[in-house]
């Protein structure tokens, strides 16, 4: 009788191991998902400007903001972080991230709003290394480099 129980235990153990070996891997959402591009649309401020900054894999210094935008912390952000008082000459930011496979994620905020640190870190890094600022050309509706 003891051999029969041991045999069933080994059979069960083998079945569990075989099932685990063929089960799909943990979802990619548990770790970083590679970001391939970030577009930062910054509008407002005292002068009422609109600027566009772009970071992709070819951008010098772009690895850090792409890595942050691909992090689980960034991907868990809400869609919008707005201040309690929307008053007065603040920049608004819209960050659109493209991930490998073509998925997109957009997060909006306004200067001075309470938002997770990773969002402000991505914004600062894209402003620092991104190609831009770019602004819409008034008549043509195409993006042109802003001259300072």
C-alpha positions as a printed NumPy array, in Angstrom:
array([[  0.   ,   0.   ,   0.   ],
       [  2.879,   2.384,   0.778],
       [  4.319,   1.888,  -2.733],
       [  0.983,   2.758,  -4.307],
       [  0.806,   6.161,  -2.503],
       [  4.429,   6.967,  -3.342],
       [  3.819,   6.099,  -6.978],
       [  0.781,   8.408,  -7.112],
       [  2.797,  11.181,  -5.433],
       [  5.569,  10.913,  -8.018],
       [  3.043,  10.812, -10.863],
       [  1.368,  13.945,  -9.497],
       [  4.726,  15.7  ,  -9.11 ],
       [  5.692,  14.853, -12.707],
       [  2.315,  16.116, -13.986],
       [  2.674,  19.411, -12.084],
       [  6.23 ,  19.942, -13.378],
       [  5.186,  19.181, -16.952],
       [  2.279,  21.639, -16.712],
       [  4.561,  24.367, -15.341],
       [  7.13 ,  23.756, -18.079],
       [  4.553,  24.301, -20.832],
       [  2.651,  27.16 , -19.195],
       [  3.045,  30.585, -20.826],
       [  5.607,  32.932, -19.339],
       [  4.552,  35.693, -16.965],
       [  3.002,  38.661, -18.753],
       [  5.387,  41.361, -19.982],
       [  3.513,  43.94 , -17.873],
       [  5.437,  42.689, -14.851],
       [  8.664,  44.259, -16.165],
       [  9.804,  47.026, -18.44 ],
       [  8.338,  47.256, -21.945],
       [ 10.688,  48.921, -24.437],
       [  9.616,  52.432, -25.384],
       [ 10.613,  53.347, -28.935],
       [  9.59 ,  57.026, -29.044],
       [  8.373,  59.858, -26.821],
       [  6.61 ,  62.981, -28.033],
       [  6.246,  65.821, -25.534],
       [  3.773,  68.554, -26.446],
       [  4.326,  71.581, -24.179],
       [  1.902,  74.508, -24.453],
       [  1.143,  77.692, -22.548],
       [  3.366,  79.625, -20.218],
       [  3.491,  83.417, -20.072],
       [  4.049,  83.753, -23.828],
       [  1.426,  81.151, -24.78 ],
       [  3.883,  79.059, -26.799],
       [  3.463,  75.547, -28.144],
       [  6.554,  73.365, -28.485],
       [  7.061,  69.76 , -29.473],
       [ 10.027,  67.648, -28.315],
       [ 10.773,  64.206, -29.772],
       [ 12.989,  61.404, -28.44 ],
       [ 13.499,  58.116, -30.23 ],
       [ 16.166,  55.416, -30.311],
       [ 18.385,  57.571, -32.532],
       [ 18.336,  60.558, -30.135],
       [ 21.673,  61.219, -28.436],
       [ 20.983,  60.851, -24.715],
       [ 17.571,  59.304, -25.377],
       [ 18.161,  55.965, -23.686],
       [ 17.361,  57.269, -20.187],
       [ 13.977,  58.852, -20.979],
       [ 12.994,  55.83 , -23.108],
       [ 13.946,  53.49 , -20.261],
       [ 11.927,  55.551, -17.736],
       [  8.895,  55.646, -20.074],
       [  9.07 ,  51.861, -20.442],
       [  9.185,  51.262, -16.691],
       [  6.261,  49.691, -14.822],
       [  5.996,  52.913, -12.751],
       [  5.377,  55.025, -15.856],
       [  2.983,  52.517, -17.409],
       [  0.892,  52.548, -14.191],
       [  0.364,  56.331, -14.361],
       [ -3.132,  57.719, -14.654],
       [ -4.104,  59.472, -17.867],
       [ -4.193,  62.971, -16.385],
       [ -2.804,  64.923, -13.422],
       [ -4.372,  68.364, -13.068],
       [ -3.805,  71.024, -10.391],
       [ -6.539,  72.041,  -7.983],
       [ -6.162,  75.633,  -9.187],
       [ -5.78 ,  75.76 , -13.003],
       [ -4.926,  79.455, -12.977],
       [ -2.291,  81.437, -14.605],
       [  0.443,  81.083, -17.172],
       [  1.433,  77.477, -16.594],
       [  2.742,  75.017, -19.118],
       [  0.533,  72.071, -19.952],
       [  2.275,  68.858, -20.957],
       [  1.058,  65.924, -23.031],
       [  3.49 ,  62.993, -23.11 ],
       [  2.789,  60.326, -25.734],
       [  4.941,  57.201, -25.615],
       [  5.099,  54.58 , -28.362],
       [  6.099,  51.086, -27.269],
       [  7.512,  48.166, -29.216],
       [  4.606,  46.598, -31.053],
       [  2.966,  49.958, -31.741],
       [  1.047,  50.509, -28.502],
       [  0.698,  54.109, -27.313],
       [  0.253,  55.706, -23.893],
       [ -0.595,  59.379, -23.315],
       [ -0.369,  61.19 , -19.981],
       [ -1.297,  64.865, -19.47 ],
       [ -0.41 ,  67.252, -16.685],
       [  0.028,  70.925, -15.919],
       [  3.024,  72.686, -14.387],
       [  2.613,  72.688, -10.616],
       [  0.235,  69.713, -10.484],
       [  0.852,  66.921,  -8.025],
       [  1.987,  63.971, -10.127],
       [  4.286,  60.978,  -9.597],
       [  7.987,  61.735,  -9.839],
       [  8.52 ,  59.461, -12.853],
       [  6.266,  61.696, -14.971],
       [  8.234,  64.852, -14.1  ],
       [ 11.513,  62.975, -14.647],
       [ 10.432,  61.895, -18.154],
       [  9.263,  65.435, -18.994],
       [ 12.56 ,  66.972, -17.814],
       [ 14.676,  64.405, -19.664],
       [ 12.739,  64.831, -22.929],
       [ 12.99 ,  68.639, -22.701],
       [ 16.742,  68.276, -22.134],
       [ 17.673,  65.786, -24.892],
       [ 14.698,  65.736, -27.246],
       [ 14.831,  67.061, -30.78 ],
       [ 13.111,  70.391, -30.488],
       [ 11.555,  72.45 , -29.453],
       [  9.427,  72.195, -32.571],
       [  6.412,  74.44 , -33.178],
       [  3.595,  74.292, -35.672],
       [  4.238,  76.626, -38.605],
       [  1.383,  79.172, -38.601],
       [  0.224,  78.808, -42.205],
       [  1.433,  75.411, -43.339],
       [  0.405,  73.362, -40.288],
       [  3.697,  71.476, -40.393],
       [  6.217,  71.262, -37.565],
       [  9.163,  73.619, -37.796],
       [ 12.044,  74.295, -35.433],
       [ 11.46 ,  77.268, -33.103],
       [ 14.223,  79.834, -33.338],
       [ 15.388,  81.285, -30.041]])
